[in-house]
Amino acid sequence: MAQKGLGSGFNSSPAADGKWIALRDAGAVAFLCYLAGAAGDTYTLQEAKDSGGTGAQNLACITEYHTNTGDGSDAWTRRTQAAAATVVTAATATQNAMVVEVLGTQLSDTYKYVKLTSTGAGTVNALTHDLATQRAAANLPAMGA
């Protein structure tokens, strides 16, 4: 039986570009990124100990990400790279949209927050999933607190 996803399956922060996202209540975060116009972009992943950015450092764990046009007209293309803290999308329409996932287990010891920052004008939506506690959407904790 289907159920609503917000609160039971995921939490979302649609304006997450450069914002610290807590992973203490979730097993992972998927960053959904978009930049129209086949412009290409560079996204940088960092980790921190708290929402204030204590101990902020690059998190070089990205080995896989997916791209497509972002308009629903094509399937996702899996892309791989050597472990890095950045994803660089090419200046082609088939890489307007990009998704990269970070597991909580990939963070350094005592680190609980991550952020993905666009160096261009790309939008970043953070979608935490594998929630530790499922609850009504109105009772979800703030993702950056």
Secondary structure, DSSP 8 states (H G I E B T S, - for coil): -----BTTTEEEETT-TT--EE-TTEEEEEEEEE--SS--EEEEEEEESSTT-TT-EE---EEEEEEE-SSSSS--EEEEEEEESEEEE-SSGGGSEEEEEEEGGGS-TT--EEEEEESSS-EEEEEEEEESS---GGG---TT-
